[in-house]
Amino acid sequence: MTTMNKRKAGGMSIAVLGILFFVYNLFVFLLGKPETPVFWLSYGFMIFAFGCQVASLFLSAKTLDAETVFFGIPLIQFSIFYFFAELFASTVFMFFQHIVDIKIPLLIQTLLLAAFMIIAIMAVAGRDAAKAAKDDVKEKVAALKGMGVDVEMLASSVQDPELRTRLKKLAESIRYSDPMTTPAIEDVEQRIHMTINELRVYCEQGDKPSALEAISRLDLMLVERNKKLMLSK
């Protein structure tokens, strides 16, 4: 979803909440009678539930990965569950405001709010952790593609036919390697990166024997990387 579309969807959601807030207050004060502290307490909790909806919308749209979830349930869905639970509870307590002790609605609605806050915090933490892991994978995948581009550029810059052919084959091996990465192959990927830097120096210096030897080592490291990656899946 593009930034403009996300803003449009967020604006529409806020507008819907605003309409619901107006309708809710209309029903409350036309049909209800605020005569006891129980009524105002329940009303206050419900207003806070509306605020939680707005906050959840902003938190859900905080990143481009707005659908990132914790235990498979979006943050916004948690807030909707809380909203309707609080709507039901506050409506009941407003209706029975004269026969309910204030401690009961205070306890029940506080528990509802506390449960929502705990789950929301866990959801945000889980979403951010998942996004960080995804970003890390993207960075490493981009690094592998970058190494392939470096080798292709070396192949186009050298004059020796044999060395150029070996560099092109190496670039193809990198290009067709599995782009995914895991902690199990971090060591071999670091060695590949370091060896490519060595290869660049050898090519710039015209040291063909060392360059060919580095290419041979890189071929073996790529095989090692792909095998370890396959075993780690």
KAGICOR-V795722 format. One record per residue. N is the residue number from 1. RES is the residue in one small letter. PHI is phi as a letter, one per 20 degrees, with the letter a starting at -180 (999 if undefined). PSI is psi in radians with two decimals (999 if undefined). Layout:
N/RES/PHI/PSI + N/RES/PHI/PSI
This chain:
1/m/999/2.27 + 2/t/f/2.86 + 3/t/f/-0.70 + 4/m/f/-0.74 + 5/n/f/-0.67 + 6/k/f/-0.71 + 7/r/f/-0.71 + 8/k/f/-0.79 + 9/a/f/-0.70 + 10/g/f/-0.71 + 11/g/f/-0.69 + 12/m/f/-0.68 + 13/s/f/-0.72 + 14/i/f/-0.69 + 15/a/f/-0.74 + 16/v/f/-0.75 + 17/l/f/-0.67 + 18/g/f/-0.71 + 19/i/f/-0.78 + 20/l/f/-0.68 + 21/f/f/-0.74 + 22/f/f/-0.82 + 23/v/f/-0.72 + 24/y/g/-0.85 + 25/n/f/-0.60 + 26/l/f/-0.82 + 27/f/f/-0.74 + 28/v/f/-0.83 + 29/f/e/-0.22 + 30/l/e/-0.66 + 31/l/d/-0.41 + 32/g/e/2.90 + 33/k/c/1.81 + 34/p/f/1.60 + 35/e/d/-0.26 + 36/t/c/2.85 + 37/p/f/-0.46 + 38/v/f/-0.72 + 39/f/f/-0.88 + 40/w/f/-0.57 + 41/l/f/-0.83 + 42/s/f/-0.67 + 43/y/f/-0.73 + 44/g/f/-0.75 + 45/f/f/-0.66 + 46/m/f/-0.69 + 47/i/f/-0.68 + 48/f/f/-0.61 + 49/a/f/-0.65 + 50/f/f/-0.75 + 51/g/f/-0.65 + 52/c/f/-0.61 + 53/q/f/-0.77 + 54/v/f/-0.80 + 55/a/f/-0.69 + 56/s/f/-0.63 + 57/l/f/-0.76 + 58/f/f/-0.71 + 59/l/f/-0.65 + 60/s/f/-0.54 + 61/a/e/0.25 + 62/k/f/-0.63 + 63/t/d/2.94 + 64/l/f/-0.43 + 65/d/e/1.04 + 66/a/f/-0.36 + 67/e/e/0.10 + 68/t/g/2.35 + 69/v/c/2.86 + 70/f/d/2.06 + 71/f/l/0.53 + 72/g/m/0.06 + 73/i/d/2.18 + 74/p/f/2.66 + 75/l/g/-0.74 + 76/i/f/-0.54 + 77/q/f/-0.65 + 78/f/g/-0.76 + 79/s/f/-0.58 + 80/i/f/-0.73 + 81/f/g/-0.82 + 82/y/f/-0.72 + 83/f/g/-0.86 + 84/f/f/-0.55 + 85/a/f/-0.75 + 86/e/f/-0.66 + 87/l/f/-0.77 + 88/f/f/-0.84 + 89/a/f/-0.82 + 90/s/f/-0.65 + 91/t/f/-0.76 + 92/v/f/-0.81 + 93/f/f/-0.57 + 94/m/f/-0.70 + 95/f/f/-0.67 + 96/f/d/0.60 + 97/q/f/-0.45 + 98/h/e/-0.34 + 99/i/d/0.05 + 100/v/d/2.28 + 101/d/f/2.46 + 102/i/f/-0.40 + 103/k/f/-0.60 + 104/i/f/-0.93 + 105/p/f/-0.58 + 106/l/f/-0.77 + 107/l/f/-0.87 + 108/i/f/-0.80 + 109/q/f/-0.52 + 110/t/f/-0.71 + 111/l/f/-0.72 + 112/l/f/-0.80 + 113/l/f/-0.74 + 114/a/f/-0.74 + 115/a/f/-0.75 + 116/f/f/-0.77 + 117/m/f/-0.73 + 118/i/f/-0.83 + 119/i/f/-0.66 + 120/a/f/-0.73 + 121/i/f/-0.76 + 122/m/f/-0.67 + 123/a/f/-0.77 + 124/v/f/-0.75 + 125/a/f/-0.75 + 126/g/f/-0.71 + 127/r/f/-0.79 + 128/d/f/-0.65 + 129/a/f/-0.73 + 130/a/f/-0.68 + 131/k/f/-0.70 + 132/a/f/-0.72 + 133/a/f/-0.70 + 134/k/f/-0.72 + 135/d/f/-0.65 + 136/d/f/-0.73 + 137/v/f/-0.75 + 138/k/g/-0.71 + 139/e/f/-0.73 + 140/k/f/-0.64 + 141/v/f/-0.73 + 142/a/f/-0.63 + 143/a/f/-0.71 + 144/l/f/-0.77 + 145/k/f/-0.64 + 146/g/f/-0.65 + 147/m/f/-0.67 + 148/g/f/-0.70 + 149/v/f/-0.70 + 150/d/g/-0.76 + 151/v/f/-0.69 + 152/e/f/-0.69 + 153/m/f/-0.65 + 154/l/f/-0.71 + 155/a/f/-0.61 + 156/s/f/-0.23 + 157/s/e/-0.36 + 158/v/e/2.69 + 159/q/e/-0.49 + 160/d/f/2.19 + 161/p/f/-0.76 + 162/e/f/-0.80 + 163/l/f/-0.69 + 164/r/f/-0.74 + 165/t/f/-0.78 + 166/r/f/-0.67 + 167/l/f/-0.69 + 168/k/f/-0.71 + 169/k/f/-0.68 + 170/l/f/-0.74 + 171/a/f/-0.69 + 172/e/f/-0.71 + 173/s/f/-0.71 + 174/i/f/-0.75 + 175/r/f/-0.64 + 176/y/e/0.10 + 177/s/f/2.68 + 178/d/g/2.14 + 179/p/f/-0.26 + 180/m/f/2.85 + 181/t/b/2.70 + 182/t/b/2.86 + 183/p/g/-0.42 + 184/a/f/-0.36 + 185/i/d/0.23 + 186/e/f/-0.72 + 187/d/f/-0.84 + 188/v/f/-0.58 + 189/e/f/-0.65 + 190/q/f/-0.70 + 191/r/f/-0.65 + 192/i/f/-0.79 + 193/h/f/-0.80 + 194/m/f/-0.70 + 195/t/f/-0.60 + 196/i/f/-0.65 + 197/n/f/-0.71 + 198/e/f/-0.75 + 199/l/f/-0.69 + 200/r/f/-0.74 + 201/v/f/-0.77 + 202/y/f/-0.74 + 203/c/f/-0.70 + 204/e/f/-0.58 + 205/q/e/-0.15 + 206/g/m/0.41 + 207/d/e/1.47 + 208/k/f/-0.83 + 209/p/g/-0.78 + 210/s/f/-0.64 + 211/a/f/-0.75 + 212/l/f/-0.67 + 213/e/f/-0.68 + 214/a/f/-0.66 + 215/i/f/-0.71 + 216/s/f/-0.73 + 217/r/f/-0.67 + 218/l/f/-0.66 + 219/d/g/-0.77 + 220/l/f/-0.68 + 221/m/f/-0.61 + 222/l/f/-0.69 + 223/v/f/-0.76 + 224/e/f/-0.76 + 225/r/g/-0.83 + 226/n/f/-0.63 + 227/k/f/-0.79 + 228/k/f/-0.65 + 229/l/f/-0.69 + 230/m/f/-0.68 + 231/l/f/-0.47 + 232/s/e/-0.17 + 233/k/e/999
